[in-house]
């Protein structure tokens, strides 16, 4: 297998003689066929090809294949956003009356998706701390549990998931582990190598890297045996009457069942497709991902070290700091660096945090993270504002927490900006 840098540049698309060197943008809703019989074969999933971009598109498939190669999976698909990817990854195997175990520190949007929106659909979620005891983790499972969900690096708590431990617990109960790998990207961590079964991404973040296209991705490891747990996953192991009675796990096996079902059933019904234009932008970002991530990590480390030494900072969270709670796990799962995101608490509480942010010059206040330009956010009043104080604490967020996303600027300039802003506190 080629190195990760080579896969970033060349995986997913191999032009033939005289064909475009760059991935073509197939900006078409539909595809022409000479006979209805041929199109019928596509609708029956008996032949490969394209008939409507809501389900599949050549540009999207090429970029999904690259992400699949980066993560070391068997199949992948693009979605319209990271939220759509997380929704599809869970809803593809869980429905009304089912149950999911999830980490309490996950991104606020993902928490709301599971705790509120999917709860209205009849799906219950039990949230556990990523540092919970083995007994607490075991107690979270129920007979109707269908999946375990977590983030490699939690946003914005920056808790590092012990992937092997959560995978072992999930597999002991016959369910898959789904891991959102947005922050480290496959350059810094490949969860499948540690036992994860499904990996999701908000490609809007580091994978795109330039803040120009919203998108998501799902990668299936191809390792989970759906038929060995057939009674738990009837959507994959019994006939789908909405799609010609296909039994996905039989027809497509471990390698293709999950993504085929998510495409032919969920994408068909929800239509959360990524546009081919955005997929093209995403591929441009992926080609430099292996070059950009080390700089993000270097800037994150420099900023974290500066903040830790500043008396106006109450606390700093960054897995690269030797005394961070998750440093040991980061050394195990993220030996080459974690990400460019740093969370810290300004001494003095919420008012001082807001004063600090107003004084920043290079760090822009944005509802975004993980691109080339440095930005910052006050989670308690933005991405996590729907949470109660108790939910915020469980998610590892305080009223004075500020999330910094260190871009690709000179690290010295970022530190200088933080220094002058803290002087106003």
C-alpha positions in Angstrom: 0.0 0.0 0.0 1.3 3.5 -0.8 2.1 6.1 1.8 -0.6 8.4 3.1 0.9 11.4 1.2 0.7 9.6 -2.1 -2.9 8.6 -1.4 -3.8 12.2 -0.6 -2.6 13.2 -4.1 -3.4 10.3 -6.3 -6.0 7.9 -4.8 -9.5 7.6 -6.1 -9.1 8.7 -9.7 -6.9 7.1 -12.4 -7.3 8.8 -15.8 -7.0 6.7 -18.9 -5.1 7.6 -22.1 -6.2 11.1 -23.2 -8.5 11.6 -20.3 -8.5 14.7 -18.0 -5.6 14.6 -15.4 -7.8 16.4 -12.9 -11.1 14.9 -11.6 -13.8 16.1 -14.0 -16.8 17.9 -12.5 -19.8 16.0 -13.8 -22.3 18.7 -13.2 -25.3 16.8 -14.4 -28.5 15.7 -12.6 -29.2 12.8 -14.9 -27.4 10.3 -17.2 -28.6 8.9 -20.6 -29.1 5.3 -21.6 -30.1 3.6 -24.8 -32.6 1.2 -23.4 -34.9 1.0 -20.4 -33.5 -2.5 -19.7 -30.1 -1.1 -19.1 -31.5 1.5 -16.7 -33.6 -1.1 -15.0 -30.4 -3.1 -14.2 -29.1 0.0 -12.4 -32.3 0.4 -10.4 -32.0 -3.3 -9.4 -28.4 -2.8 -8.3 -27.4 -5.5 -10.8 -25.1 -3.3 -12.8 -22.7 -0.4 -12.0 -23.4 3.1 -13.3 -25.2 6.3 -12.8 -28.8 7.4 -13.4 -29.5 10.3 -11.0 -27.0 12.4 -9.0 -29.1 12.4 -5.9 -27.9 8.8 -5.4 -24.5 8.8 -7.0 -22.3 10.9 -9.2 -18.9 10.1 -10.8 -17.1 13.1 -9.3 -18.4 12.3 -5.8 -17.5 8.7 -6.1 -14.0 9.4 -7.1 -13.5 11.7 -4.1 -15.2 9.2 -1.8 -12.8 6.5 -3.1 -9.9 8.7 -2.1 -11.2 9.2 1.4 -11.9 5.5 1.6 -8.2 4.8 0.6 -7.0 7.3 3.2 -9.0 5.7 6.0 -8.2 2.1 4.9 -11.9 1.2 4.4 -13.8 -1.0 2.0 -16.4 1.5 0.7 -17.3 5.2 1.2 -19.9 7.9 0.3 -20.1 11.6 0.4 -22.9 13.5 2.0 -24.0 17.1 2.0 -22.5 17.8 5.5 -20.8 16.2 8.4 -24.2 16.3 10.3 -25.8 14.3 7.4 -22.9 11.8 7.6 -23.4 11.2 11.3 -27.2 11.0 10.9 -26.9 8.4 8.1 -24.2 6.4 9.9 -26.6 5.9 12.9 -29.9 5.8 11.1 -28.6 3.2 8.6 -28.6 0.6 11.4 -30.9 2.0 14.2 -34.5 3.1 14.1 -37.5 3.8 16.4 -37.4 1.6 19.5 -33.6 1.2 19.3 -30.8 2.5 21.5 -27.3 4.0 21.0 -24.4 4.6 23.4 -22.5 7.8 22.7 -19.8 9.9 24.3 -21.0 12.9 26.2 -18.2 15.1 24.9 -19.2 15.0 21.2 -19.8 18.1 19.1 -22.9 20.1 20.2 -24.7 19.5 16.9 -24.1 15.8 17.1 -25.3 15.8 20.7 -28.5 17.6 19.7 -29.0 15.2 16.8 -28.9 12.2 19.1 -30.4 13.6 22.3 -33.3 15.6 20.7 -34.0 15.1 17.0 -33.5 11.4 16.8 -35.2 11.0 20.2 -38.3 12.4 18.5 -37.9 9.6 16.0 -38.0 7.1 18.8 -34.3 6.4 19.1 -32.8 6.6 22.6 -29.2 7.5 23.4 -27.3 7.0 26.6 -24.3 9.4 27.0 -21.2 8.3 28.8 -18.0 10.1 29.6 -15.0 9.1 27.4 -13.2 8.5 30.8 -16.0 6.4 32.3 -15.1 3.2 34.1 -15.4 -0.1 32.4 -18.4 -0.8 34.7 -20.1 2.5 33.7 -19.5 1.7 30.0 -20.9 -1.8 30.4 -24.0 -0.5 32.2 -24.8 1.8 29.3 -25.6 -1.1 26.9 -29.1 -2.4 26.5 -30.5 -5.4 24.6 -31.7 -3.0 21.9 -28.4 -1.1 21.6 -27.4 -0.9 17.9 -24.1 1.2 17.9 -21.6 3.1 19.9 -20.7 6.6 18.7 -17.7 8.9 19.6 -15.2 11.3 18.2 -11.5 10.6 17.9 -10.9 14.1 19.3 -14.0 15.7 20.8 -15.0 19.2 19.6 -14.4 21.4 21.6 -13.5 19.4 24.7 -10.5 17.9 23.0 -11.0 14.6 24.8 -9.2 11.7 23.0 -11.3 8.6 22.6 -9.8 5.3 23.7 -10.8 3.7 20.5 -9.6 0.2 21.3 -11.5 0.1 24.6 -14.8 1.4 23.1 -14.4 -0.9 20.2 -13.9 -3.9 22.4 -17.0 -2.9 24.5 -19.1 -2.5 21.3 -18.0 -5.8 19.8 -18.7 -7.6 23.0 -22.3 -6.6 22.6 -22.4 -7.3 18.9 -22.6 -3.7 17.7 -20.3 -1.5 15.6 -18.2 1.4 16.8 -18.8 4.6 14.8 -16.0 7.2 15.1 -16.1 10.8 13.9 -12.5 11.4 12.8 -12.9 15.0 11.6 -10.2 16.7 13.8 -7.2 14.4 13.3 -8.1 13.4 9.7 -6.6 10.1 8.5 -3.2 11.8 8.3 -3.0 11.7 12.1 -5.3 8.8 13.0 -7.0 6.0 11.2 -9.6 4.6 13.6 -10.3 1.5 11.6 -6.7 0.3 12.4 -7.7 0.5 16.1 -11.0 -1.4 15.8 -13.6 1.2 14.6 -16.1 -0.1 12.2 -17.6 3.0 10.6 -15.7 6.4 10.3 -17.4 9.7 9.6 -16.1 13.1 8.7 -17.2 16.7 8.3 -15.1 17.2 5.2 -16.0 21.0 5.6 -13.1 21.1 8.1 -9.4 20.1 7.5 -10.2 17.9 4.5 -11.5 20.9 2.6 -9.2 23.1 4.6 -10.2 26.4 2.9 -13.7 27.0 4.1 -15.2 26.9 0.6 -17.4 23.8 0.6 -19.7 22.2 3.2 -19.7 18.4 3.1 -19.4 15.1 4.9 -18.2 11.5 4.3 -18.9 8.0 5.7 -16.3 5.2 5.4 -17.1 1.6 6.1 -14.3 -0.6 7.3 -15.8 -3.7 5.8 -14.9 -5.6 9.0 -18.2 -5.8 10.9 -20.0 -9.1 10.3 -23.7 -8.1 9.9 -24.9 -11.6 9.3 -23.2 -12.9 12.5 -25.5 -10.4 14.3 -28.4 -10.8 11.9 -31.3 -10.4 14.4 -29.9 -7.1 15.6 -29.6 -5.5 12.1 -32.7 -6.6 10.1 -32.3 -3.6 7.8 -29.1 -5.2 6.4 -29.9 -8.9 6.9 -33.6 -9.2 5.8 -35.2 -8.2 2.5 -35.7 -4.5 1.8 -39.2 -4.3 0.4 -38.6 -0.7 -0.6 -35.8 -1.9 -2.9 -36.9 -5.0 -4.7 -36.4 -7.3 -1.6 -32.6 -7.0 -1.7 -30.8 -8.4 1.4 -27.8 -6.1 1.5 -25.5 -8.2 3.7 -26.1 -11.2 1.3 -25.8 -9.4 -2.0 -22.9 -7.1 -1.1 -21.2 -8.8 1.8 -19.2 -7.1 4.6 -17.4 -4.8 2.2 -20.3 -3.2 0.6 -23.5 -3.7 2.5 -23.5 -0.7 4.8 -22.6 1.9 2.1 -24.9 0.4 -0.5 -27.9 0.5 1.9 -27.1 4.1 3.0 -26.9 5.1 -0.7 -29.8 3.3 -2.2 -32.2 3.8 0.8 -31.2 6.8 2.9 -29.7 9.0 0.1 -32.7 8.1 -2.0 -35.2 9.2 0.6 -33.3 12.1 2.3 -31.3 13.4 -0.7 -28.4 14.8 1.4 -26.0 14.6 -1.6 -22.8 16.6 -1.8 -22.7 18.7 -5.0 -20.1 17.7 -7.6 -18.7 21.2 -7.5 -18.1 20.9 -3.7 -16.6 17.4 -4.2 -14.2 19.0 -6.7 -13.2 21.6 -4.1 -12.8 18.9 -1.5 -10.4 17.0 -3.7 -8.2 20.0 -4.1 -8.0 20.2 -0.3 -7.3 16.5 0.1 -4.3 16.8 -2.3 -2.5 19.0 0.3 -3.9 17.5 3.5 -0.7 15.7 4.4 1.3 19.0 4.0 -1.2 21.2 5.9 -1.9 19.0 9.0 1.7 19.2 10.4 1.6 23.0 10.3 -1.8 23.1 12.0 -0.5 20.9 14.7 2.7 22.9 15.1 0.7 26.1 15.5 -1.7 24.4 17.9 1.2 23.2 20.1 2.9 26.6 20.1 -0.4 28.4 21.0 -1.2 25.8 23.7 2.2 26.2 25.3 1.9 30.0 25.3 -1.5 30.0 26.8 -0.4 27.6 29.5 2.2 30.0 30.7 0.0 33.1 30.7 -1.4 34.1 34.1 -4.7 35.4 32.6 -5.5 31.9 31.4 -7.3 29.6 33.9 -6.7 26.3 32.0 -5.8 24.9 28.7 -6.9 21.8 26.9 -4.7 20.4 24.2 -3.6 16.7 23.9 -0.1 17.7 22.9 0.6 19.2 26.3 2.5 16.7 28.6 0.2 17.4 31.5 -3.0 17.2 29.6 -5.5 14.6 30.8 -5.5 12.9 27.4 -1.8 13.2 26.6 -1.1 9.4 27.1 -4.0 8.5 24.7 -2.8 11.1 22.2 0.7 9.5 22.3 -0.9 6.2 21.5 -3.4 7.1 18.8 -2.0 10.4 17.6 1.8 10.1 17.8 2.4 12.5 14.8 0.1 15.3 16.2 -3.5 15.8 17.0 -5.0 18.9 15.3 -4.8 22.7 15.4 -7.7 23.3 17.8 -7.0 24.5 21.3 -9.6 25.1 24.0 -8.9 27.2 27.1 -10.6 29.2 29.8 -10.0 32.8 30.4 -9.6 33.8 34.0 -12.5 35.9 35.2 -15.4 34.1 33.5 -17.7 34.7 30.5 -17.4 38.5 30.5 -13.6 38.3 30.3 -13.7 35.7 27.6 -15.9 37.9 25.5 -13.6 40.9 26.1 -10.6 38.8 25.0 -12.3 37.7 21.8 -13.3 41.3 20.9 -9.6 42.3 21.1 -8.3 39.7 18.7 -7.0 40.8 15.3 -5.9 37.7 13.4 -8.2 35.2 15.0 -11.7 35.9 13.5 -14.9 35.1 15.4 -16.6 32.5 13.2 -18.9 29.5 13.5 -16.2 27.4 11.9 -13.0 25.6 12.7 -10.1 23.8 11.0 -9.3 25.7 7.9 -6.3 27.8 6.6 -7.4 30.9 8.5 -7.3 31.1 12.3 -10.6 31.6 14.0 -12.2 31.4 17.4 -15.5 30.7 19.0 -17.3 30.9 22.4 -19.1 27.5 22.4 -21.4 28.2 25.3 -23.0 31.1 23.4 -22.9 29.6 19.9 -22.5 26.0 18.9 -23.6 24.6 22.3 -26.0 27.3 23.4 -29.0 25.0 23.3 -27.5 22.9 26.1 -28.3 23.3 29.7 -25.6 24.0 32.2 -25.6 20.4 33.3 -25.2 19.2 29.7 -22.4 21.7 29.1 -20.5 20.4 32.1 -21.0 16.8 30.8 -19.7 17.9 27.4 -16.6 19.4 29.0 -17.6 23.0 28.3 -17.5 25.9 30.7 -19.0 29.4 30.3 -15.5 30.9 29.9 -14.2 28.4 27.4 -12.9 29.7 24.1 -12.1 27.4 21.2 -9.2 28.5 19.0 -8.6 27.0 15.6 -5.0 27.7 14.6 -4.6 28.1 10.8 -1.6 28.1 8.6 -0.3 31.5 9.5 3.1 32.0 11.1 2.9 30.6 14.6 4.7 33.7 16.1 2.0 36.0 14.7 -0.7 33.9 16.2 1.0 33.9 19.6 1.5 37.7 19.4 -2.2 38.2 18.6 -3.2 36.2 21.7 -0.7 38.0 23.8 -2.1 41.5 22.9 -5.7 40.3 23.3 -5.1 38.8 26.7 -3.5 42.1 27.8 -7.0 43.7 27.5 -8.4 41.2 30.0 
